[in-house]
Amino acid sequence: MKNIFNNFGKTGVLVIGDLMVDQYIWGKVRRISPEAPVPVVEVTEENLLLGGAANVANNISSLGGKVFIAGAIGRDDTGKILINKLSEQGFNTDGIVIDGSRPTTVKTRVIAHSQQVVRFDREIRADISRQTQSLILSYVNSCLPEIKGIIISDYCKGIITRSLIRKLLNLTKSKVFIAADPKIGHFDYYRGLGLITPNINEASFGSGIDITDEKTLIAAGRTLLKKLQCKSVIITRGDEGMTLFEKNGAVTTIPTCAREVYDVSGAGDTVIAALTLCHAAGAALKDAAIIANHAAGVVVAKIGTAVATRQEILKSMKTCIPIKNKL
């Protein structure tokens, strides 16, 4: 594991996807509004964090990986904030296209007493233009000599299109490991990738099988492998860990560990970031999945969009108490 960690610094991973800003408004609730049956949140703090594909990149960076980012933002103040935050953390932003026809995506969460009260989104979900897609692919091409992995971070905000993935596959010619965090409605886009990481609901939709027990889980995973001709599938199962399906027929369930869950926001970003970086750095998929499982366990114990460090993952692995799967 230490050898894998030592390889992170020379392992380039490119993240392509929906860049976002996660805005958190923190406060306290002391009363119900006289105008409507809703809580009145007295705001005490606000902050802006990297979200979506930017959070995936941030997770790779926190583990010491070499990160490249491609995507699009709006010509607005939020886009400037996002670029500044990425630059401050040492990210190269050459692959981020400024598109004046769309806003920068913002997810605003209002948190009171460690609980999310409401979330509201500002976004345009229409597909990016051909010009924006061409600029993104041109940047990808320039990165190919320096990368060993690509992550497609799909939040259905318009960056990830069928055309972009087809051209990406033609560009890389199977020489680079490509993983996707899928979204409902886009499953047919991901045909031929190295890995997809759906959660239970997404896997149920993508496979057409209602996952209710271990038998239907295995059927769904194998169906996705065959249907999408992927090399591997990992179904994330929340507090029941994750299950890895490989093209050779192997099925491996990795149980979660006993810990408190405060916020699942961004856990999927952490899983795909840690898993892709580990595999690109030389780890077998099973070992990469185990490390990613611990990384996810670290971030769900934190409030807000968060990242895991190598030290936190090592500590988790030393203190882990596996929980028997219920499914």
Rosetta blueprint (number, residue, H / E / L):
1 M L
2 K H
3 N H
4 I H
5 F H
6 N H
7 N H
8 F H
9 G H
10 K H
11 T L
12 G E
13 V E
14 L E
15 V E
16 I E
17 G E
18 D L
19 L E
20 M E
21 V E
22 D E
23 Q E
24 Y E
25 I E
26 W E
27 G E
28 K E
29 V E
30 R E
31 R E
32 I E
33 S L
34 P L
35 E L
36 A L
37 P L
38 V L
39 P E
40 V E
41 V E
42 E E
43 V E
44 T E
45 E E
46 E E
47 N E
48 L E
49 L E
50 L E
51 G E
52 G E
53 A H
54 A H
55 N H
56 V H
57 A H
58 N H
59 N H
60 I H
61 S H
62 S H
63 L L
64 G L
65 G L
66 K E
67 V E
68 F E
69 I E
70 A E
71 G E
72 A E
73 I E
74 G E
75 R L
76 D L
77 D H
78 T H
79 G H
80 K H
81 I H
82 L H
83 I H
84 N H
85 K H
86 L H
87 S H
88 E H
89 Q L
90 G L
91 F L
92 N L
93 T L
94 D L
95 G L
96 I E
97 V E
98 I E
99 D E
100 G L
101 S L
102 R L
103 P L
104 T L
105 T E
106 V E
107 K E
108 T E
109 R E
110 V E
111 I E
112 A E
113 H L
114 S L
115 Q E
116 Q E
117 V E
118 V E
119 R E
120 F E
121 D E
122 R E
123 E L
124 I L
125 R L
126 A L
127 D L
128 I L
129 S L
130 R H
131 Q H
132 T H
133 Q H
134 S H
135 L H
136 I H
137 L H
138 S H
139 Y H
140 V H
141 N H
142 S H
143 C H
144 L H
145 P H
146 E H
147 I L
148 K L
149 G E
150 I E
151 I E
152 I E
153 S E
154 D L
155 Y L
156 C L
157 K L
158 G L
159 I L
160 I L
161 T L
162 R H
163 S H
164 L H
165 I H
166 R H
167 K H
168 L H
169 L H
170 N H
171 L H
172 T H
173 K L
174 S L
175 K L
176 V L
177 F E
178 I E
179 A E
180 A E
181 D E
182 P L
183 K L
184 I L
185 G L
186 H L
187 F H
188 D H
189 Y H
190 Y H
191 R L
192 G L
193 L L
194 G L
195 L E
196 I E
197 T L
198 P L
199 N E
200 I H
201 N H
202 E H
203 A H
204 S H
205 F H
206 G H
207 S H
208 G L
209 I L
210 D L
211 I L
212 T L
213 D L
214 E H
215 K H
216 T H
217 L H
218 I H
219 A H
220 A H
221 G H
222 R H
223 T H
224 L H
225 L H
226 K H
227 K H
228 L H
229 Q L
230 C L
231 K L
232 S E
233 V E
234 I E
235 I E
236 T E
237 R L
238 G H
239 D H
240 E H
241 G L
242 M E
243 T E
244 L E
245 F E
246 E E
247 K L
248 N L
249 G L
250 A L
251 V E
252 T E
253 T E
254 I E
255 P L
256 T L
257 C E
258 A L
259 R L
260 E L
261 V L
262 Y L
263 D L
264 V L
265 S L
266 G L
267 A H
268 G H
269 D H
270 T H
271 V H
272 I H
273 A H
274 A H
275 L H
276 T H
277 L H
278 C H
279 H H
280 A H
281 A L
282 G L
283 A L
284 A L
285 L H
286 K H
287 D H
288 A H
289 A H
290 I H
291 I H
292 A H
293 N H
294 H H
295 A H
296 A H
297 G H
298 V H
299 V H
300 V L
301 A L
302 K L
303 I L
304 G L
305 T L
306 A L
307 V L
308 A L
309 T L
310 R H
311 Q H
312 E H
313 I H
314 L H
315 K H
316 S H
317 M H
318 K H
319 T H
320 C L
321 I L
322 P E
323 I L
324 K L
325 N L
326 K L
327 L L
